[in-house]
Amino acid sequence: MDRRSFLTLTGASALVPSLALATQQKAEAPSRLVLDTAFSFGMGGGYDKKWGGSGVPELIEHKGKRILSKATGGTYCCGFTFAVCAKVLAQGDALKSKSASDMKAFQQAWYGATKISSERQCAFAVERFGLGQEVRPKDAQAGDFVQLWRKTKKPSGHSVLFLSWIELEGKRIGLHYLSSQGSTDGIGFATEFFHGTDLPNARVDPDRIYVARL
C-alpha cells in the first residue's frame, strides 16, 4: 500500500459523519427509519466502561412494563444498538404479539447473555423472535446491525450499526459504523479495519461478522 492510500484510509474516520448523513438521505425505508432513529439519540453521552448498567440511552418499556432502565453511567455498544432496534420496532406492529417476557428474552439474546446467542447476538435475536433476518456480510446495507469480533490478545466483540464497507482496489478491508465506545465517550462514529491489513485498528475478524436486518 502506498503512502497516499495509507493516509487516505487512516483519515477515513473524519469523513464518517458526512458519509452517514449522505447515506441517511439516500436510504430507502425501513433503513432510513433505522438511521433516523439512531441519529436521534445524539452523540456522546458517556461510555460505561464497566458495563454494569443497562447501557441504553433511554428507558425501554413494552406493554406497560419496564424492559430496561435508562443508563446512569453512560451507554455501551449493545445497549445503544438495542435501544435503536426497540424504538424502530415500537413504531410498527412488529411487537404487537410479543409479551413483555418475550421482549426481555429478545434483549438478553441481543446482548449475547445466553450461551446459544453469545456468538451471533443481534443476528440470532432477530431470527429467533421473528423480528428480522440474518443477512450475509457481503450484502450488508447502511442501517443493518452488526455483531463483530476482534482478533486481539484478549478477543473482544462489538455491537454496531453498519454504515459502509471500506474498499481498496476492489477488496473490502474494513468498515464504518455508529455505536457506543470508549474512543468516542459514548455514541459516535468509528472506523475499523480487518485483521491482517497492516492498518490502524486492524483487529476485526472478517470470518466473525454477523449482520441483522429488521
HUVEN-V93458 format. One line per field, one symbol per residue. ss: DSSP state (a for helix, b for strand, c for the rest). phi: phi as a letter, one per 40 degrees, with the letter a starting at -180 (. if undefined). A space follows every 50 residues. Layout:
# HUVEN-V93458
ss->???
phi->???
This chain:
# HUVEN-V93458
ss->ccaaaaaaaacaaaaaaaaaaaaaaaccccaaaaaaaaaacccbbcbccc cccccccccbbbccbbbbccccccbcaaaaaaaaaaaaaaccccccccca aaaaaaaaaaccccaaaccccaaaaaaaccccbbbcaaacccccbbbbbb cccccbbbbbbbbbbbbbccbbbbbbbbbbbaaacbbbbbbbbbcccccc cbbbbbbbbbbbbc
phi->.cccccccccccccccdccccccdccccccdccccdcccccgbgggbccc fcbcgccadbbafgbccacccbbgcadcccccccdccccccbbdcdcccc cccccccccccgcbdcbcccfdcccccdbgbiacbcdcbdbdhcbbbbbb cbdbdbbabbbcbacbbbfgbcbiabababaccbfhcacabbbcdgcfbd fcbccccbbbbbbc
